[in-house]
Amino acid sequence: MRVKIHLKCTECGSKNYLTSKNKTNHPDKIQVTKYCPKERKVTLHIES
C-alpha cells in the first residue's frame, strides 16, 4: 500500500516536497538530501 508523505527540511522546518512510499517494504522514516528553496542550498529532508 502506497502512502503520500511530506518531506520536511531539518534546518528551516518547511515542508517542501510531497512524495509517496510503500509502507510494507519501508516502515522506517525516509531521509533524503534535497534542495531547500528557503535556505537556497541542499539540506537533509526527513519524512514528517
Residue, then its C-alpha position, 0 to 999 in steps of 0.5 A: m500500500r502506497v502512502k503520500i508523505h511530506l518531506k520536511c527540511t531539518e534546518c528551516g522546518s518547511k515542508n517542501y516536497l510531497t512524495s509517496k512510499n510503500k509502507t510494507n517494504h519501508p516502515d522506517k522514516i525516509q531521509v533524503t538530501k534535497y534542495c531547500p528553496k528557503e535556505r537556497k542550498v541542499t539540506l537533509h529532508i526527513e519524512s514528517 
